[in-house]
Each structure stands twice: as structure tokens, then as C-alpha cells.
Amino acid sequence: PEPFGALVYDFVTRKLSFLKTPELVEVVTGLERHPDARSAVEAAGVPAAQHEAYLKALSGLLRSGTIVAR
């Protein structure tokens, strides 16, 4: 974690990603505790108006292989 969010490094693909807000870090680290991504976003306290942006960010992390579907 960093003051702006976090750096995420994938040792397999050697890709570095930036989680640009502390809330996004909370969402990503909370994914395993929630039944779906939307629930993780809500639990992290992300304002409703920003939910779609956070879900889009998660989608990008999924496409890049940084996070995986369960």
C-alpha cells in the first residue's frame, strides 16, 4: 500500500498496476470476503455514483490477469 492507493506487481506477467485510491485497495482486498464485486465495492464505502467506475477498474484488473474470477 501507498498513500495514493497501492502498487500491484504480477510476478508471472511482470506487469505493474496502480490501484489509484485507498478505496480501490479496500475493494480488491475485500473481494474474497464478498459474494461478488458489487458487494465488495459497496462494503468498501464507495459512493453509489462511483460504483460503475470501480467495477470498470476491477474489470480491467480481471482482463489483465491481476485478479481472477472465482
Backbone hydrogen bonds, N-H to C=O, Kabsch-Sander energy under -0.5 kcal/mol:
donor,donor_aa,acceptor,acceptor_aa,energy
2,E,5,G,-2.7
5,G,2,E,-1.2
6,A,19,L,-2.1
8,V,17,S,-2.9
10,D,15,K,-2.6
11,F,9,Y,-0.7
14,R,10,D,-2.0
15,K,10,D,-0.6
17,S,8,V,-3.1
19,L,6,A,-3.1
20,K,18,F,-0.8
25,V,21,T,-1.6
26,E,22,P,-2.2
27,V,23,E,-2.4
28,V,24,L,-2.8
29,T,25,V,-2.8
30,G,26,E,-1.3
31,L,27,V,-0.7
31,L,28,V,-0.9
33,R,30,G,-1.5
34,H,31,L,-1.3
40,A,36,D,-1.7
41,V,37,A,-2.4
42,E,38,R,-2.4
43,A,39,S,-2.6
44,A,40,A,-1.4
45,G,42,E,-1.6
46,V,41,V,-1.6
50,Q,47,P,-2.3
51,H,48,A,-1.3
54,Y,50,Q,-2.0
55,L,51,H,-2.6
56,K,52,E,-2.2
57,A,53,A,-2.0
58,L,54,Y,-2.3
59,S,55,L,-2.2
60,G,56,K,-2.0
61,L,57,A,-2.1
62,L,58,L,-2.3
63,R,59,S,-2.7
64,S,60,G,-2.0
65,G,61,L,-0.5
65,G,62,L,-1.1
66,T,61,L,-1.8
67,I,61,L,-1.4
